[in-house]
Amino acid sequence: MEGSSLQSSPTSRARTLTRRAATAVLSTAALISGGLLAVASPAAASPAPATPAASAAHTQRLCSEPTKPGFMACHALARTDLEQQLSLAPNLVPSGYGPTDLQSAYALPASAGAGATVAIIDAYDDPNAESDLATYRSQYGLPPCTTANGCFKKVDQNGGTSYPTADSGWAGEISLDVDMVSAVCPSCHILLVEANQPSMADLGTAVNRAVTMGAKYVSNSYGGGEDSTDPSSDASYFNHPGVAITVSSGDSGYGVEYPAASQYVTSVGGTSLNRAGGTTRGWSESVWGTSSGGNGAGSGCSSYTTKPSWQSDSGCAKRTVADVSAVADPATGLAVYDSYQASGWNVYGGTSASAPIIAAVYALAGTPAAGSYPSSYPYAHTSSLNDVTSGANGSCGSSYLCTAKSGYDGPTGLGTPNGTAAFTGGSTGGNTVTVTNPGSRTSTVGTAASLQIQATDSASGQTLTYSATGLPPGLAINASTGLISGTPTTAGTYNVTVTAKDTTNAAGSASFTWTVSPTGGGCVPAQLLGNAGFETGSASPWTATTGVVDNGSGEAAHSGSWKAWLNGYGSTHTDSLSQSVTLPAGCHATLSFYLHVDTAETTTATAYDKLTVQANSTTLASYSNLNKNTGYVQKTFDLSSFAGQTVTIKFNGTEDSSLQTSFVIDDTAVNVG
């Protein structure tokens, strides 16, 4: 539409899932300011990469973009500003963090996990997987891990040796995955399961194969756009109690991908990891990404997946990504060896690195409890993680969904490993603390409520301290007695986790739901927006700029014939759409709408055209040309904090001087109940 002042059909283009282009420039520190992939080895001890210098890190995605729904891309990024070397001259060592660096940064034991099998799930074949792994482990003095000694095994998705077609991009992903498991858990066995192709069906079959073959730790470093089939995929491929399944959150910044959004997996975000001399830890971390978005760890609120009971953040009614995190920024990346149609030593990054790191940490921590979901473990042991409190991976009105905060946030979850305690079930010390699950609770707005939490300790004479997350507003727990009391103020269903900890730091927890009903049952379920699907053919009762409510063929409606089409002119322009509704006091309320973003912009890093969603003066979300997608995606936001008020829902779209971006909205709703 560039150069046109009429809002008609946008420039046609090939449709792909929402992902970014192949090359990105990251405004973070580069590992080696001189641009060489090897550095001189010190006279003693295992070397570490040079302290990052302030420069740009140029990267390239290893895997091709998905070509149709239901297909995935790997999340590995390779540095292109460093010279690769097939072999190293004497006294040279690889750039990028190695095993001793990760063990130091995350306080991991040097020897643990003996005999534990970590499965790696990837698509296509890497013919050099075993030989490249041998080169990596030899370089760092790790024990051999081979087919002959029983440490390494490669199978197809059916458990046999009819390996799929080789692919150089996925081979690089495989090298990254097996090297990270080796770096974190040198004593672990590695099972590489190669899917026929990067479809969710084949990758999911490979996950099931790994579990069938006995793996208790399964790493997945791939993802694609969410869709309505995700709950079915969850049930078919990822519901494996007693198995720790990790999934990378994505490399495109703020936004949710699947299977990272699965309720059964540990979704792994990403950080920038730097040495910090003079500090107790010796390292510092921040969110991998920038506030402008477009690259960095993925995060956000799922559109389809149910929130697991152990997640209690209040700004997302469904599954929130991520749970935990580890280093992923290629500018502070990892040394990897890959020789299949590649040049050997390189520095890789992406959340493809953090997912196998966390899978290996689970293996160091010990076998998950039968029937448990290991993704819940970190939520019971938050004090055993490094809280990441700085940085952002996009723009979301400073919400925790894209901005680091004290405690939980989307880009880094609960934090990064500080030892293995956060990745164990049950207690974190020699004692065992057991919290009795009180079962589901119900209360009424304005009526006092109380619940006594019961807990026991395997050691006599211990004093327990209680805490809780996710309590309904108006309720609090007494840290000394475990009594939850107060008067609920807001209707809704809340996911509560209570934790009891003794003086040795041993802890136990229990999770349950607490439903608060409105006073006297007066909150009648209702949808409050008028002309919610725009099918009257006019804006009213919406207030909209001219031409926004539209039934033209240039953009399809989500349902019916009419929709709200903001921008799309390819010239400087602002469109708005707003409506005011009154939310009953004491009611739970949500805003939802379907959004399609279509753009002619080709940038992978700059948000030229933007859509802001507001409730009164509160910004709920911001979208841009970087969020382009192939169809509609439902967005949902909790408005319960506005109960008892009149709230104006406003969509405001701005477009710069060239290259159109269309923000198309349909089937809006403000539901109370």
Number of C-alpha atoms within 10 A of each C-alpha: 21 17 12 14 13 12 20 14 14 20 16 11 9 6 13 17 21 21 25 22 15 14 17 21 14 22 14 20 21 27 30 24 17 11 14 16 23 24 19 14 16 12 8 6 8 14 21 19 23 17 15 19 15 14 15 17 25 19 24 17 24 21 21 13 19 20 13 13 15 19 20 27 25 30 28 30 31 26 25 17 19 23 14 22 18 12 15 16 9 8 11 15 23 29 27 28 23 25 25 17 20 20 17 16 23 20 14 20 16 16 12 18 23 14 13 23 24 31 33 27 25 30 30 22 27 28 16 17 22 18 14 22 24 18 20 25 19 13 14 17 12 16 13 19 23 16 12 9 9 11 18 21 18 21 20 20 28 18 16 10 11 13 20 17 14 16 16 19 23 25 26 27 30 30 23 29 29 27 30 27 28 28 27 30 30 25 24 23 24 29 23 28 30 32 28 23 18 22 20 22 17 20 25 22 21 28 29 20 22 26 19 11 13 14 22 24 29 30 30 30 31 31 29 27 22 23 19 11 11 20 16 10 17 20 13 15 22 22 17 22 17 17 26 30 31 30 29 38 44 35 34 28 32 34 29 28 29 27 33 32 33 28 25 25 28 31 33 38 39 39 29 23 25 21 18 13 10 8 9 7 15 12 16 16 24 21 30 33 31 23 19 18 27 30 27 31 40 34 36 27 26 26 23 21 23 15 21 17 18 24 24 23 21 15 18 19 20 22 24 31 35 33 28 32 33 29 32 34 32 31 33 30 29 31 24 29 31 28 21 20 12 16 14 19 27 26 28 32 30 35 35 33 32 32 36 34 30 31 29 29 27 30 31 27 19 18 19 22 14 12 10 15 22 28 25 23 24 26 24 27 25 18 16 21 22 22 25 24 18 14 21 31 31 28 22 23 17 16 18 22 32 32 26 25 22 12 17 24 28 35 40 42 28 28 32 29 25 20 20 22 25 27 31 24 25 21 24 23 15 11 19 18 25 21 21 15 15 14 10 12 14 11 20 21 24 19 13 14 17 14 13 13 20 14 19 17 21 11 12 8 8 14 14 22 17 22 17 21 19 23 21 25 16 15 16 20 21 15 15 12 13 22 16 20 16 18 18 23 22 24 27 22 18 23 22 21 22 24 25 29 27 23 12 13 19 21 26 26 26 21 26 17 20 19 17 25 24 25 18 9 11 13 18 11 12 12 16 18 19 18 17 19 23 25 18 13 14 15 24 13 14 20 14 21 14 12 16 21 26 24 19 15 11 14 20 19 24 19 12 13 16 24 28 25 29 31 28 34 26 27 21 16 16 17 20 21 22 18 18 18 14 14 23 20 20 27 30 25 24 17 21 17 18 20 23 22 25 26 24 20 19 12 14 20 21 14 18 18 28 21 24 19 21 19 21 14 11 11 16 22 19 18 23 26 27 29 23 24 19 16 18 18 20 17 16 23 19 18 20 22 14 19 19 13 12 14 18 16 21 22 22 19 25 22 26 17 14 19 23 28 33 29 29 25 27 26 21 24 20 22 19 23 19
